[in-house]
Amino acid sequence: MTWGWTGVRGEWATAAAADSMRLMADLGVNWTAVAYAAVQDTAQSEEIPFGEAPTVTDDEVRWAIREAKSHGLQVCLKPVVNCADGTWRAYIGFFDWEVPGEPGWTEWFRSYTAFILHAARLAEEEGAEMLCIGCEMVRADSQDARWRTLIALVREVYSGLVTYNCDKFQEDHVTWWDAVNVITSSGYYPIGSWDLELDRIERVVTASGKPFFFMEAGCPSRTGSPAKPNDWSLSGGPSGAEQLRYYEDMFAATDRREWMRGFMLWDWPATLYPADAAAQNDDYCVYGKPAAAFLARTYRALTPPAPAARTDHP
């Protein structure tokens, strides 16, 4: 399960955040992606001021990793870049060649590398098992050499697993999967289309020889959302039944694929809505909704039983 998005300063390392983490762990998850965002001004800005608000502080990141580990969870640290003007990060991009006087990839990757290396050092110091070096950077995906350089620098300071979260439908367009340890993507595929998309992704997984899981996947609890699970602004009334229907379809399809390693489901906020308000909540979080009970049953079925107590000792 993904926890803490968007990582707004002051929302982590609180009593509410501790309760949120505990309740997520109680669902039976065994991994969490601790996700936070740094904010650049526009999609053509070259500077990412990751040390400034609204991004969470280093102390908050350390707190979240330690809190997750206190519940027995393995952690993927997931630093993400957003745009202050609301442009989706997939559109961050520049000319394919450097033009004097115009913003470009060289300066943007310089700032982005500083952001990711800072996160990598935190992940190493706190023992996070995985680091995600980017999320849904569709226009940047083609910068093969720059990503490889970034990954090489990350490996100088971080010893855990390295992954990249490509966007939906992009799994077969990334050319540098060989540079990461694990392939991940955002699996917001319409209900009923999973087998077709998994056939396509399977070819990528087979060719790469890498493990694969969905770094993001899920569906709002909203009428109409199963057909457009990536659209968080879709009009429709709250519907836990619709969310459950999507989860059942998604899990049934992926369970038939032996190469499929799992999900970091989207998402679980640092401050939860009250449990008695779950029926009126139409966001991705499953807390208090029918999908939560489904996940708890599913996860418990996957958890091996504890070994029987010995009776032959004094």
PyMOL commands that set and color helices and strands:
alter all, ss='L'
color gray80, all
select helices_A, chain A and resi 15-26+58-70+89-91+105-126+144-157+177-179+194-208+225-227+240-255+275-280+290-302
alter helices_A, ss='H'
color red, helices_A
select strands_A, chain A and resi 2-3+31-40+74-83+130-135+161-166+182-186+212-216+260-263
alter strands_A, ss='S'
color yellow, strands_A
deselect
rebuild
show_as cartoon
